[in-house]
């Protein structure tokens, strides 16, 4: 399977998960890559440098999930809407204050909102430093785990630096900012303003921020090159942008997508998912571990178990599209919030099915909230239509969801967790999968 899978297709398709956590229209990272690589070409960058730029932009938002919970906590805001709207804000004080007043605690009670606004006014710089530092360093670390070199990692780490030194996390200025980061920042702003206001708005915003956020030479390169090319804009605005970007990858630097690398990529994106909430730290890894162990005890062969483990690592990738105001809510969800949570299974399927060879995996992973009695979601499948692999992931997922601490309950001891699960055997949980899980827990010393 890996021999026919291109790295550009795999990373480009998974970048749609990063668009979710940033609240951006689908394809933001892909479109930003199209823009940035064309700027790099007009600069005359060598193929090796273009390859590094290509992946620095596709993966620029790798660390974005890591500050989502903190944004919701500090600003009493929907992290996805907060991030989405913030990308339209410049660096003028009136704009910044207007944004913060309009977005901080707007759905909270007046006393909580006032406390939050006062906290922002007193500690705004410290808060922003913390959020961006977390995002940038986390993203760079995951890029390294995904086997990308330091030029790619540093491009991600320095994404929020500004040409005039007003950015973060280090306050670097001018040529001290890696070129990949300078192009990535320019490219993402072009895409945001192009999507919201069209070509003229995108070009105008680059001119307005030249010398401030942006390297003036790069702004000129864009204005004199891609911005004047009708074919560039036409492809950017077309439904074929994915294929165009996948074909744009420079062929000079070949990375083989073998089985081991697929495992690393699944683990890396599992880390992105688990970073979304402090209550899900390690969840994807634990679900993958238990799913693999259950599958072994149920007789699945090594190849199928490896395939299943990737599906378990990525089963919750769609949760990147759910606000932390919902994911971390300690009380009962209202009907609208419950619909938003259920939508994560649809997001999971949409993201994974973008990868041609992942179609079966997409169905198996996305169905982990289906029930044997037909009362699950998103499709309401019943027992005959739920694959064994899905039943295994479901069992592992339910075990960890009950056993681990969550906003709505403390950590539950293993025997009590299993007692709760037994009440759902035959309706939500496959009895053979639960029996296999109990065997795994005994073998690992977690159950007498």
C-alpha positions in Angstrom: 0.0 0.0 0.0 2.6 2.7 1.0 4.4 2.3 -2.4 1.5 4.0 -4.2 0.9 6.7 -1.6 2.5 10.1 -2.2 3.7 12.1 0.8 2.2 15.2 -0.6 -1.3 13.5 -0.8 -1.0 12.2 2.7 0.2 15.4 4.4 -2.0 17.6 2.2 -5.1 15.6 3.0 -4.3 15.5 6.7 -3.8 19.3 6.7 -7.6 19.6 6.4 -7.6 18.6 10.1 -5.5 21.6 10.9 -7.9 23.9 9.0 -10.6 22.6 11.4 -8.8 23.6 14.6 -8.0 27.0 13.2 -11.7 27.6 12.2 -10.6 28.2 8.6 -12.6 27.3 5.5 -11.5 23.8 4.3 -8.4 23.8 2.2 -6.7 26.8 3.9 -3.3 25.1 4.4 -3.4 23.7 0.8 -4.3 27.0 -0.7 -1.6 28.7 1.4 0.9 26.2 0.1 -0.1 27.0 -3.5 0.5 30.7 -2.8 3.7 30.3 -1.0 5.4 27.9 -3.4 4.6 30.3 -6.2 6.3 33.1 -4.3 9.3 30.9 -3.7 9.5 30.1 -7.4 9.5 33.8 -8.3 12.3 34.3 -5.8 14.3 31.6 -7.7 14.5 29.2 -4.8 16.3 25.9 -5.5 14.2 22.7 -5.5 15.5 21.6 -2.0 14.4 24.9 -0.5 11.0 24.8 -2.3 10.5 21.3 -0.9 11.1 22.6 2.6 8.8 25.6 2.0 6.1 23.3 0.7 5.9 21.2 3.9 6.5 24.1 6.2 3.3 25.7 4.8 1.2 22.6 4.7 2.1 21.9 8.3 2.2 25.4 9.6 -0.7 24.9 12.0 0.5 21.6 13.5 0.7 23.2 16.9 -2.6 25.1 16.8 -4.7 22.5 18.8 -2.3 22.9 21.7 -3.6 26.3 22.8 -7.3 25.8 22.0 -8.3 24.9 25.5 -6.3 27.8 27.0 -7.9 30.3 24.6 -11.4 29.1 25.6 -10.4 29.4 29.3 -8.8 32.8 29.2 -11.2 34.5 26.8 -14.4 32.6 27.6 -14.7 32.1 23.9 -15.2 29.5 21.2 -11.6 28.8 20.3 -12.3 28.1 16.6 -14.3 31.3 16.0 -11.8 33.3 18.1 -8.9 32.1 15.9 -10.9 32.5 12.7 -11.8 36.1 13.3 -8.4 37.0 14.8 -6.7 36.2 11.5 -8.5 39.3 10.0 -7.1 41.6 12.7 -4.1 43.8 12.1 -1.7 45.2 14.6 -3.2 48.6 15.3 -4.3 49.1 19.0 -7.9 50.1 18.2 -8.3 46.9 16.1 -6.9 44.7 18.7 -8.9 46.2 21.5 -12.1 46.1 19.4 -11.5 42.5 18.7 -10.8 41.6 22.3 -13.9 43.5 23.7 -16.2 41.9 21.1 -14.9 38.4 21.4 -14.1 38.0 25.1 -16.9 36.3 27.1 -19.6 37.5 24.8 -21.8 34.5 25.7 -20.9 34.5 29.4 -22.7 36.2 32.3 -21.8 39.9 32.8 -19.7 39.3 35.9 -17.6 36.6 34.3 -17.2 38.6 31.1 -16.1 41.7 33.1 -13.5 39.6 35.0 -12.2 38.1 31.8 -11.9 41.5 30.0 -10.1 43.0 33.0 -7.7 40.0 33.0 -7.1 40.6 29.3 -6.4 44.3 29.9 -4.0 43.5 32.7 -2.2 40.5 31.3 -2.9 40.5 27.6 0.7 40.5 26.4 1.7 37.7 28.8 -1.4 35.7 27.7 -0.5 36.1 24.0 3.1 35.2 24.6 2.0 32.0 26.3 -0.5 31.0 23.7 1.8 31.6 20.7 4.9 30.1 22.4 2.9 26.9 23.1 1.5 26.7 19.5 4.8 27.4 17.8 7.1 25.1 19.8 4.6 22.3 19.8 4.1 22.5 16.1 7.9 22.4 15.5 8.3 19.4 17.8 5.6 17.4 16.0 7.2 18.3 12.6 10.4 16.8 13.8 8.6 13.7 14.9 7.2 13.4 11.4 10.8 13.3 10.2 11.0 16.8 8.7 14.2 18.7 8.9 15.1 21.8 10.9 14.3 24.2 8.0 10.7 22.9 8.0 10.5 22.8 11.8 11.9 26.3 12.2 9.5 27.6 9.6 6.6 26.4 11.7 8.1 27.6 14.9 8.6 31.2 13.6 5.3 31.5 11.8 4.1 34.3 14.1 7.3 36.4 13.9 6.9 39.8 12.2 9.4 41.6 9.9 9.4 44.7 12.3 10.1 42.6 15.4 6.6 42.9 16.8 5.8 39.2 16.5 6.3 36.1 18.7 7.6 33.9 20.2 11.0 35.4 20.1 10.4 38.9 18.7 12.8 38.2 15.8 13.0 40.8 13.1 14.1 41.0 9.4 16.3 38.4 8.0 16.6 36.7 11.4 13.2 35.2 10.7 13.5 32.0 8.6 12.5 32.6 5.0 10.0 29.7 5.2 8.2 31.4 8.1 8.1 34.8 6.3 6.6 33.3 3.2 4.2 31.1 5.2 2.8 34.1 7.2 2.4 36.1 4.0 0.7 33.2 2.3 -1.8 32.5 5.0 -2.9 36.1 5.2 -3.3 36.3 1.4 -5.5 33.2 1.6 -7.6 34.6 4.5 -8.3 37.9 2.8 -8.8 36.3 -0.6 -11.4 34.0 0.8 -13.2 36.8 2.7 -12.7 39.7 0.3 -11.4 38.5 -3.1 -8.2 39.2 -5.0 -8.0 42.9 -4.6 -8.5 42.7 -0.8 -5.7 40.1 -0.6 -3.3 42.2 -2.5 -4.2 45.4 -0.6 -3.7 43.7 2.7 -0.2 42.6 1.8 0.7 46.2 0.8 -0.8 47.5 4.1 1.3 45.2 6.2 4.5 45.4 4.2 7.4 46.5 6.4 5.3 45.6 9.5 4.3 42.0 9.5 5.7 41.2 6.1 9.1 41.3 4.4 8.7 44.1 1.9 10.7 42.2 -0.7 8.3 39.3 -0.5 5.3 41.6 -0.9 6.9 43.0 -4.1 7.6 39.5 -5.3 4.0 38.5 -4.9 2.7 41.7 -6.4 5.0 41.5 -9.5 4.7 37.7 -10.0 1.8 35.5 -8.8 -0.7 38.4 -8.3 -0.4 39.3 -12.0 -0.9 35.8 -13.2 -4.5 35.0 -14.0 -3.7 31.2 -14.1 -2.4 31.4 -10.6 -5.7 32.9 -9.3 -7.9 30.7 -11.4 -6.3 27.5 -10.0 -6.4 28.9 -6.4 -10.1 29.5 -6.8 -10.9 26.2 -8.5 -12.1 22.8 -7.2 -8.9 21.2 -8.5 -6.6 23.0 -6.1 -5.8 19.8 -4.1 -4.6 18.0 -7.2 -2.6 21.1 -8.3 -0.9 21.4 -5.0 -0.1 17.7 -4.8 1.5 17.9 -8.2 3.4 21.0 -7.1 5.7 19.2 -4.7 9.3 19.4 -5.9 10.5 15.9 -6.8 14.1 16.5 -5.7 13.7 15.3 -2.1 12.1 11.9 -2.0 10.8 10.5 1.3 9.4 7.0 1.0 6.1 6.5 2.7 6.7 3.0 4.0 4.8 1.2 6.8 7.0 2.7 9.5 6.6 6.2 8.2 2.8 5.8 8.1 2.9 4.7 11.7 4.9 7.9 12.6 2.5 10.1 10.7 -0.6 8.6 12.4 1.1 9.0 15.8 2.0 12.6 15.0 -1.5 13.6 14.1 -2.8 11.6 17.0 -0.7 14.0 19.2 -2.3 17.0 17.4 -5.8 15.6 18.3 -4.9 14.8 21.9 -3.5 18.3 22.4 -6.9 19.8 21.8 -8.0 19.3 25.4 -6.2 18.6 28.7 -8.7 15.8 29.3 -7.7 13.9 26.1 -4.0 13.9 26.6 -2.7 10.5 25.6 -6.3 9.3 24.6 -5.5 8.4 21.0 -2.3 6.5 22.1 -4.2 4.6 24.8 -7.1 3.7 22.4 -4.5 2.5 19.8 -2.7 0.4 22.5 -5.9 -1.3 23.7 -7.3 -1.7 20.2 -4.1 -3.4 19.1 -4.0 -5.7 22.1 -7.7 -6.6 21.7 -7.2 -7.3 18.0 -4.2 -9.6 18.8 -6.3 -11.6 21.3 -9.1 -11.9 18.7 -6.8 -13.3 16.1 -6.2 -10.5 13.7 -3.0 -10.9 11.8 0.0 -8.5 12.2 -0.7 -6.5 9.0 -4.4 -5.9 9.9 -3.5 -5.0 13.5 -1.0 -2.4 12.2 -3.7 -1.0 9.9 -6.2 -0.9 12.8 -3.8 0.8 15.1 -3.5 3.7 12.7 -7.3 3.9 12.5 -7.4 4.0 16.3 -4.8 6.8 16.5 -6.8 8.9 14.0 -10.4 8.0 15.2 -10.9 11.4 16.8 -9.2 13.6 14.3 -12.6 15.2 13.6 -12.7 16.5 17.2 -10.4 19.3 16.0 -13.5 20.8 14.5 -15.3 21.0 17.9 -15.0 24.0 20.1 -13.3 23.5 23.5 -16.2 25.3 25.1 -18.1 22.1 24.3 -15.3 19.5 24.7 -14.3 20.8 28.1 -17.8 21.6 29.4 -18.2 20.1 32.9 -22.0 20.0 32.7 -24.6 18.4 30.4 -24.5 19.4 26.8 -27.5 21.2 25.3 -29.0 19.8 22.1 -27.1 22.1 19.8 -23.8 21.3 21.6 -24.5 17.6 21.3 -25.0 17.9 17.5 -21.6 19.6 17.3 -20.0 16.8 19.2 -21.7 14.2 16.9 -20.4 16.0 13.9 -16.8 15.0 14.8 -17.4 11.5 13.4 -18.4 13.0 10.1 -15.3 15.2 10.1 -13.1 12.1 10.8 -14.5 10.3 7.8 -14.2 13.4 5.5 -10.6 13.9 6.4 -9.4 10.3 6.1 -11.4 9.6 3.0 -9.5 12.4 1.2 -6.6 9.9 1.1 -7.4 7.5 -1.6 -6.0 4.4 0.1 -7.6 5.2 3.4 -11.2 4.8 2.3 -11.9 1.7 4.3 -9.9 3.0 7.3 -12.1 6.2 7.1 -15.3 4.2 7.4 -13.9 2.0 10.2 -12.6 4.9 12.3 -15.5 7.2 11.8 -18.0 4.6 12.9 -16.6 4.3 16.5 -19.7 5.9 18.0 -22.1 3.6 16.1 -24.0 1.1 18.3 -25.0 -2.5 17.8 -28.6 -1.6 18.5 -28.7 1.1 15.8 -28.9 4.0 18.2 -25.4 5.4 17.6 -24.1 8.1 15.2 -23.4 9.5 12.7 -25.3 7.0 10.4 -27.3 4.9 12.9 -25.7 1.7 11.7 -26.7 -1.6 13.5 -24.8 -4.8 14.3 -24.7 -6.4 10.8 -23.2 -3.2 9.3 -20.5 -2.6 12.0 -17.1 -4.1 11.2 -15.2 -6.1 13.7 -12.4 -3.5 13.6 -14.8 -0.7 14.4 -16.2 -2.8 17.3 -12.6 -3.1 18.6 -11.9 0.6 18.4 -15.3 1.4 20.1 -14.5 -0.9 23.0 -11.1 0.6 23.5 -12.5 4.1 23.2 -15.3 3.6 25.7 -12.9 2.0 28.2 -10.6 5.0 28.1 -13.4 7.6 28.1 -14.8 6.1 31.3 -11.5 5.2 33.0 -9.7 8.5 32.4 -10.6 11.8 34.0 -13.0 13.9 31.9 -14.6 17.3 32.5 -17.8 15.6 33.6 -16.3 12.8 35.8 -13.1 12.0 37.8 -10.9 9.0 36.9 -12.9 5.8 37.3 -11.2 2.6 38.7 -10.8 -0.2 36.2 -13.2 -2.6 37.9 -15.9 0.1 38.1 -15.2 1.0 34.4 -15.8 -2.6 33.4 -19.0 -2.8 35.4 -20.4 0.2 33.5 -19.3 -1.3 30.2 -21.0 -4.7 31.0 -24.3 -2.9 31.3 -23.9 -1.9 27.6 -22.9 -5.3 26.2 -25.0 -6.2 23.2 -26.4 -2.7 22.8 -23.2 -0.6 22.4 -20.4 -3.0 23.1 -19.5 -6.3 21.4 -19.3 -9.1 24.1 -16.3 -10.8 22.5 -14.4 -7.5 22.3 -15.1 -6.8 26.0 -14.0 -10.3 26.9 -10.7 -9.7 25.0 -10.2 -6.3 26.7 -10.6 -7.9 30.2 -8.0 -10.4 29.2 -5.6 -7.6 28.2 -6.2 -5.7 31.4 -5.4 -8.9 33.5 -2.3 -9.5 31.6 -1.1 -6.0 32.1 -1.8 -6.1 35.8 -4.7 -3.6 35.8 -7.3 -6.2 36.8 -7.2 -9.0 39.3 
